[in-house]
Amino acid sequence: GFTKYAHELGLLTQIGTNAILLPKDFEKIESVDRYVIPLDGATPEIHNAVRFWRDKHHEIILNRLAKLSAAKKSTTVSTVITKKNLNHIRPIGEYLKNLDQNSQFLHAWHLYFFIPEGRGGAINKDELIISKDAYFAAVATISDLNLRFKIFRRLDMMNSKTVKFFSKDTSGLNSPRFIFFPIQP
């Protein structure tokens, strides 16, 4: 598949996923270097309220994180901070710290400032939007947790200085070293 080919080329293969359709034994796929998994609430009620696949998404995420931890597969967790989960950032941080304690599989935790765009963002703006001060206050609640993994504050995902987004176009001489493929192990 695509990840095997990319891995053979020496590229870092990272799959950003909502974790719903991952194949059986996904955590054992050697050609995937890292997974990026969302966790938007410490409880199913809060997490599922901001996800499109609301029925059991929180349960699926916790299951996937447990498998990745057991396999010691490098993982990044992403959280979009909204009005609904403002008080859940510290409990999520405590959960991640505990989960990572033995396996040290977590690479990073990205804390995104909610931007009211895209699928459902503009429609739910009033219900989800927070001020930048509220965002920074929520992030500050984890400052004393001494998390082993990296924490990234992401005010604007598309204009971040530390995250690069590349197209699939590899035809030019100045092609990127990172190529995003559709999910297929």
N, C-alpha and C positions, 0 to 999 in steps of 0.2 A: 504494500500500500504506500500511500504518500509519505507517512512518517518514517517508514523503513528506508525509502529512497533518500529523504532529507537527512536522516541519521547517517546513512552511508556516505553522504557528501560532507559529513562533519558539521552539520548545522545543529543548533540547539532546537529540539522539537518541543514546543509548548502548545498544549491544547486548552483553549478557553472554552468552557462548556457549562451549560446549566445542569449537567450531570444526569439528566433523565435517560438519555439513550446510549449511555456508555455500554460497551459489550461486556459480557461475562469475563471475569478475570482481567478487566481493563488495567488494574494496578500492576499487572505482571508484564505488560507490553514493553519490551525492552527498548523499542525504537521511540518511545515517548519519554522525554527527559523530565517534563514537568506538566502538571495540570493546574489550571486556574479555575477555582470553584467559588461560587457565590455563597455568602452567608449573611443574610440581612436582618436576622433577629435571633434573640436568645430563646424565644419560644416559637412553637409552630404558628400560633395566632398572628404574631407580628411578622415573622418571615414570610409566611404564605400570603399575607395581605398585600405585599408589594411585589409578588411574583405572578407571572401570567399563568403558570401551571400551579394552581393554588392548593389542590387537594392534599397531597402528601409530600410536597417539595422539601420541606424542612427535614422530614424523616429520611428522604432520599439523600439529602446533602450530608446529614450526620452519618449515615451508613457509608457513603462514599469516602468521607473524611477518615472514618475508622479503618477502612480498607487501605487507604493510602498511607495512613500512619503505620499500620501493621507491616506493610511492604516497604516502609521507609522510602517512599517515592516522593521526590521533591514536589511540593505543592505551594501554590500561592492562593490565599483567600482574598476575595474582594467583597467589600461592603459598601453599599450606597447609603449614605446617611441622610435620612429624611425626618420629617416631623413624627412619623410613626415609630421609628426605632431610635430616636435620640437617646433615650434612657437605656438602651440595650448595648451600647458600645462597650462599656466596661464588662458586663456579663459575657459578651462574646469574647472579649480579650481574655477573661479568666478561663473560659472554656477552651480556647485555643492554647493558652499556656499549659493547661493541664493535659490536653491531648498531645501536645508536642514534647512534653517533659521527658518521656522515655525514648521515643523514636527520633526526635529532632528532625522531622521530615518537612516542617514548614520553612519555606524559603522567605516568604514575605506576606504582609497583610496590607492590602491597598484600601484606604479609606477615601471613598469618593464623595465629593460634594454633589448633591443632587442638582442636575441641570434639567429644567422642564422642557425637554425636546424628545424627539423620537417616539417610539411605540409606547403610547400611553402617558408619556411625560407631560406633554402640554395639557392633555385632558385632565390629568390629576394634579396639576400644579398647586392649586389652593390647598389640597389635602396633604401634600408632601413637602412643599418648599420650606426651607429654613434660611435664616440669615447666615452670613459668613461667621459672625460672632458665635452663633449657636453651634455651627459646625466645629469651630476651633475649640469651643468649650467641651463638646462631646469627645473630641480627640484627646483633649487634656485629661479626661477621666482615666486614661490608661497609662499616664506618664509614670506612675509609680509601680507598675506591674513587672518591670524588668524583663520584658519579653526578649527571648533569645533571637527571634527572627526579625527581619527588617520591617519597619512600619513606614508606609508612604502616604503622605497627605496628597490627595489629588483634587485640586480645585477645578481643573479643566483637563479632562482626560485627553482631549484631542490636541492640546497645546502644551503637553508636559515636556519638560526639559530632560526627563530621565526615562521616558518610555517612547520608543520609536514604533511607528506604524508604517508598514511597507506594503506595496502592491504585489500582485503576482507576476508583474512584468519583469522578466529577467533577461530581456533581449539586449539591453544596452551594455556598454562597457562599465558603466557606473552602477551596476545592479546591486541591490541590497544583499547583505549576507543572510538576512532573515526573510523567509518566504512563508506566508500564511496559506495553508492548504485547507480544503474542507475536511471535516473530521472523518477520517478513515484510518484505522491503525495499520 
